[in-house]
Amino acid sequence: MFTFLRKAPAAPAPTIAEVAAKVAAKEMILIDVRELAEVRASGKAKGAEVIPLSVVGLKCDPAQPDCLIPRGKPVAVYCASGGRSGMAAATLSRLGYGEVYNLGGLGDWVAGGGQVEKA
């Protein structure tokens, strides 16, 4: 759903297994852009940072002193179905993040073999 919002990165998109391995090795940042109530209800991808879409522009802006996400590492984002993560990916690209991947929804993460943990 909303696949038209998914931005195609310049490099081929990594698989869920590749993202999970890179996140575990601290070589990639994984962001869940769902609201906190959604994350509490269903858990989150293992290793993901929770930054709701409504605050991505503020909390991920390197020009702000309280920026949560450093530049220089690839970033992967997901939400419930892929729509909000597409918007977050576009915002991160505008803020200067190089490699940004929209993984779709949490269901895509699980279908690809990704682990889920309680938030």
C-alpha positions in Angstrom: 0.0 0.0 0.0 1.3 3.5 -0.8 4.2 2.1 -2.8 4.1 5.2 -4.9 5.5 7.1 -1.9 8.5 4.9 -1.5 11.6 6.7 -2.8 13.9 4.5 -4.8 17.4 4.9 -3.4 20.4 5.2 -5.7 21.9 1.9 -4.4 19.9 -1.3 -4.4 17.8 -1.6 -1.2 19.2 -4.0 1.3 17.3 -7.0 2.5 15.8 -7.2 5.9 18.5 -9.6 7.0 21.2 -7.2 5.7 19.5 -4.3 7.6 19.2 -6.3 10.8 22.9 -7.3 10.6 24.1 -3.8 9.9 21.9 -2.4 12.7 23.3 -5.0 15.2 26.9 -4.0 14.1 26.0 -0.3 14.5 26.7 0.3 10.8 23.1 1.4 10.0 20.4 3.3 11.8 16.9 1.9 11.9 14.0 4.3 12.7 10.4 3.4 13.5 8.3 6.4 12.6 5.0 5.2 14.1 3.4 6.8 17.0 4.4 5.6 20.5 1.0 4.0 21.1 1.4 1.9 18.0 4.9 0.8 19.1 3.7 -0.1 22.6 0.9 -2.2 21.1 2.9 -4.2 18.6 6.6 -3.8 19.5 9.3 -2.6 17.2 12.0 -4.0 15.0 15.0 -5.1 17.0 17.5 -2.3 17.3 15.1 0.4 16.0 15.0 4.0 17.4 11.4 5.3 17.7 11.0 8.8 16.3 7.4 9.5 15.3 7.0 11.0 11.8 5.5 14.2 13.5 9.0 15.0 15.0 11.4 13.5 12.4 12.0 17.0 10.9 13.0 18.3 14.4 14.7 15.4 16.0 16.7 14.4 12.9 17.9 17.8 11.8 21.7 18.0 12.1 21.5 21.7 12.4 19.6 21.3 15.7 21.5 20.7 19.0 19.2 17.8 20.1 19.5 15.9 16.8 19.1 12.2 17.6 20.5 10.7 14.3 24.1 11.4 13.2 24.8 11.7 9.5 27.4 9.4 7.9 25.6 6.1 8.3 22.9 4.6 6.1 19.4 5.0 7.6 16.4 2.7 7.1 12.9 3.7 8.1 9.6 1.8 8.5 6.1 2.5 9.8 2.9 0.4 9.8 2.4 0.1 6.0 5.0 2.2 4.2 3.3 5.6 3.7 4.7 7.5 6.7 8.1 5.9 6.2 8.1 7.2 2.7 7.5 10.7 4.0 10.2 10.3 6.6 12.7 9.0 4.0 12.0 12.1 1.9 12.5 14.4 4.9 15.7 12.7 5.9 17.0 13.0 2.3 16.2 16.8 2.3 18.0 17.1 5.6 21.2 15.7 4.0 21.2 12.1 4.9 22.9 10.1 2.1 21.6 6.6 2.0 18.0 6.4 3.2 15.8 3.3 2.7 12.1 2.9 3.1 11.6 -0.6 4.3 7.8 -0.3 4.2 5.8 -1.5 7.2 6.5 -3.6 10.3 4.8 -6.5 8.6 7.4 -6.3 5.8 10.1 -6.4 8.5 8.6 -9.6 10.0 8.0 -11.2 6.6 11.6 -10.7 5.8 12.7 -12.5 9.0 13.3 -9.4 11.2 12.9 -9.8 14.9 10.5 -7.7 17.0 11.1 -6.5 20.5 8.9 -4.8 23.1 9.3 -1.1 23.3 
